Amino acid sequence: MTTHRFILEPYKGIATRHTCPACQRKRCFSRYVDTEKRISFPEHVGRCDHEQKCGYHFTPRNYFEETPDAKQQLFEKDSLSVRPYEIKIVPTSFIDEGIVKRSLKCYETNKLYQFLASQFGEASALSLMKKYRVGSSKHWEGATVFWQIDRNNRVRTGKIMLYNSDTGKRIKEPYNHITWVHTLLHKSGFNMKQCFFGEHLLATDKTCPVALVESEKTALIASYYLPQYLWLASGGKNGCFNESSLSALAKRSVVLFPDLGATAYWQSKIGMMRNNGIEVQLFDYLEINAPESERKEGYDIADYLHQIQPDEAILQAMSRKNPHLKTLIETFGLELVNVQRGCS
């Protein structure tokens, strides 16, 4: 009989249930603990109890992949232990391609598409949805599916979210409208191993510089304004920052654009990224200079880009409306071009 060393903390009152780092619900998150009490996991290593509406699950294995030093220390410590344990390697699960294809329609009722069309026009909005293979879902009326398709065109899973078509903001009341395709399909034993949103685009151009943001919606918006970058999304502050996921970016030039408040965490991953052959820069000007009001709202680059009207003279609009954007352009030598140009 195999005894699992790393387990979810047993319930011993509300003090043992915490705020989920993904959906931000309180007292629904169980952290992993080491039954031998020799490994202390970070606070984001655990599982959300809301499997239908959230589905967040960051395992000890994910942690050791993300933190090679901790993995090495684990082996060093266990070489002194007489108690064996087993870490079972479970293969990554995938979603059938046919399910993805059936979702690539009904954009006229898709709330996110409606918002993008109101900002950029229907043709440009449709182009973005097709490029990133964004789908529609009937789970909530007008919901969006962000498919996670890896660089080998295998579908890892899909994240379903609902947006306000007027503001482009996520619907979080009366609850956070977010769930996963594999959860709704009731796939038993599904081993979700996330990849970057937009990762499938890496194969279309192997030299185009990559820009990495947190939000899938931000990747779409930034791709419109700055198409000379290939925009990918990590899916969250902690998402995809492990050696397995980062291997997709090996030998690429990458610029990190974290949300306000996440810069320090992303900066801590630069060493690991460089060790994996990634040429990486961090844009932290907004973090340093943003006012407290924007910091509290967790602004990202899309919030600044949205201050620009697509038909305005872009650099003049940047200088007039927000000096942070002009600094961004000057720092990286970016050229704002029409959406039809840029990386293929």
N, C-alpha and C positions, 0 to 999 in steps of 0.2 A: 504493500500500500504506500503510495506516494503522499507525503505531507507537504503541502504548499507552504513555502517560507514567507512569501509576500502575500498578504491578504488585505481585504478592505477592513478598516477598523470596525470592530463589533459595536453595535449600538449600546451606549451606556448613558443615555440621556442626551438632551439637545446640545450639550457641549461637544459631543462627538460628531455632530453634523454641521456642515459649514456652508458658506456661500459659494455657489458654483461659479468658476471663473469664466464659463461660457455664457450661460443665460442669466447670471447674477441673482438667481433666486436664493433666498436664505434658507438655511437648515435643510438642504437637500443633497449636499455633496459629501460623499464618503471618501476619506483619504486612505491611501495604502500605508500599511505599517509592516515592519520587519518583525516577525515573531521571535527572531533571535536578538532583537533590539540593538543591532549594530549598524544599521543603515537608517538614516533619517532622510526621508524624501521631501522635496519642496512641496509647497502647499497646493500646486496645481496637479500633482500626481494623484489621481483618483477618478471616481465615477459619479456622474449626476444620477439621481434617482428618477428623474423625469426622462425615461427612455423614449417616449413618444414625442415630446415637445422639445427636447434638447439633444440627448444622445451623446453628450460629451463623455469620453472615456480615455484617459491618459494613463497607460499602464506602466509598471516598473520597467518593462522591457523598452518602452518608448523612452523612458528616462535614461536608461543605460546607453541606448543608441545615441541620444542627444548629448550625453556627458561621458566621453571616453575615460576621463580621469576617474570618475566614480566607478566605472566598470572595472578598471584596473585595480582599484582599491578593494573592490568586492572580491576579485579573484585572490588578491594577496591575503586578505583576511580569511577567506575560506580555505586557503592552503593550510591554515593552522587549525582548522576545525575538523573534528572527527565525524560530524554529522553531515551526510550527503544530502543534497537536494537536487531537484530537477526543474529546469526551465524548459517548458515545452514550446517548440517552434511550430507555430501554426501558419500555413500559407495564406497569403493575401487573397481576399475574396474580391470578386468583380461583378458588375452589373451587365446584363445582356445589352448589346448594342442596339437591338431592336426597340428596347424601352426608351432609349435616348432619342432615337429617330422619331418615335411617335409623339414625343413631347415638343418637337421643334415646329410648333404651329400655334394657332390661336393667340397670336401676339396682340390682336386688336383688343382682347380682354385682359391681357397681362398688364398689371398695374405698373410694374417697373418699365416696361416698354412704353406705356402711355406717358410716363414722366420723361423718359429720354426723348421721345418724339416731340414733346412740348418744348424741350430745350434745344434739340439739334435738328429737328425735322424727321419725318418718317423714314426717309431713305437712309439717312445716317444711323438712326436708331436700329433699323432692321439690319444694316450692315454689321453693327456691333454685336447684335444678338446672334447672327449667323457665324461671325468670326469666332466668337467664344463658345459657340454651341450652347447658348442659354435656352432653357426650355420653359414650358408653361405647365402648371399643375392644377388639377381640380380639387386638391385636398382642401384648399381655401380658395374661394372665388378670386381669380386674378393673381394667384400666387406664381412665383418664379422658381425655377429649378436651376441652380448653379451646379452643373456637372463637373466633377473632378476627373479629368481624363489625362492620364499620364503620357509621358513622351513616347510610349509605345502604343498609344491610342487604345489603351485598356481603361475601361470606366471603373474607377475605384468606388464611387458612390455619388449621390447627388444631395445637395443641401437645399431644402425647400424653405423659402422665406416669403413674407407678405409685406408689400410696401404701400405707402400712400401715393396715389398717382399724381397728386398736386404738389406735394413737398419732396417726394423721393425718400422720405424717412421710413424706417422700418416700423411696422405696427407692433407695439409692445403692450398694448392694453386691450382687453383685461388680462392678457398674458402675452408673453413673448412668442410671436408666431414664427417658430423655427422648428424644423424636424428633418429627418433623413429619409431618403428613398428606401434604403435597405430595411429601415425600421417599419415603414408602411407595407413593404412587401412580405413582412414576417419571415425573413430568411433566417432560419435556425442556424446558429453557429457561425454567423457572418463575421469575418475578421476584417474590420474596417482599418485600412492603412491609408491615411490621407496623402494626397499629393497637392501640388500647387494648382489653384484654379488658373486655367490658361496654359498649363504645362504642355499640352499637345501642340501649342504654337512654336515651341522650341525647335521642332523638327523642320518647320517651314523656312527658317532662317537661322543658320548656326553661327552667324557673326553679329547679328543685331544686339546692341546692348540691352540688358534687362533692367527693368525698374520693378521693385517689389514693394507692395503695399499690403495692408491687412484685409481690407474689405473688397469683396468681389465687385460690388457696385462701383467702388472707387477705381478699380482697374479698368472698368468699361469707360468711365468718364474721362480718366486721365489718358486713355488710349485715343479718345477723340481729339483732345487738345494737344497732346504730344505724341503723335503716332510714330515718330522716329525711335521711340523706345518700345520694347516689347513688355507690356505691363502684365505682371502676374500678381496673384493675391495669396497670402498665406492662410486666409480664413480666420485669422484671429491673432492676438498678441503672441501666443505660444505655439501657434500652428506651424508645422513643417520644419521647425528648427531642430532637426536631428540629422545625423549623418546619412541615413537612408534617403530621406527626402531631398536633402541638399545635393546629393550626387547628381541630380538632374541638371544642376547649375555649374558643374565642373567645367573649367576652361572658359567660362563666360565672364563678361564684365557686368557687374551688378551694382545698382545704386539702391540703397534702402531708404524708403520714405515711411517711417513709422508714424502712427497716430500720435498726437500730443499726449504725453504721459507714458508712452511705451518706448521712448528713445533709449533710455538706460538699459532696458532689457535687450533690445535689439543690438545695441552696441556691444553688450557682453558676448554676443554670438559671432562677432567679426573674426576673432581668432580661430574659432572652429571652421568658419567658412573658408578662411584663407588656407587652413591646413588641408581643406578638401579641394584645393586648386581653383578657388573662386577669387577673381579680382574684384574687391568690394569697396564701396564708398558709402558713407552715411551722410544724409542731408539732415542736419540738426539745427539749421538756422531758425526754423519755425519754433522748435522747442525752446530755444534760447530767447527768442524775441516775442513770442505770442503773449497777448494780454491774458490776465487771469480768467476773464469771461470765456475766451476761446479754449483755454486749457481745461476749464471745468466741463465744457461740452465735448472734449475729446476730439477736437477738429482734426481732420486729415487733409491731404493735399487737394482732394476733390472739393472740399468746402471753400478753398481759396480759388481754385480754378473756376468754380461756379460763379464767381463774381465777374467773370468776363463774359460778355455777350459774343457769341461766335462770329457775328458779322462786324464787330468793331475792329479797329486797328489794334492788334493784340498787345504789342509792347507799350503803346500809349495808354491803353486801358489798364495794364498792369501797374504802370508807374503812377497813374492817377488814383486807382482804387485801392491798391495794396502794395506798398513798397517791398513786402516780403517776396512777392512773386517775381518782381524784377531782379531781386538778389538771386533767386533760384535760377532764373534764366542766365544771368551773368556768371554765376558760380560754375555751372556745368556746360556753359557754351551752347545752350539749347537754342534751337530755331523752331518757332511755332509755325507749322505748315498746315496746309489743307488736309483733311482727313483722308483724302484719296492718296496722299503721298506717305512717305515713311517706310517702315519695315513691311515687307510682304507677309 
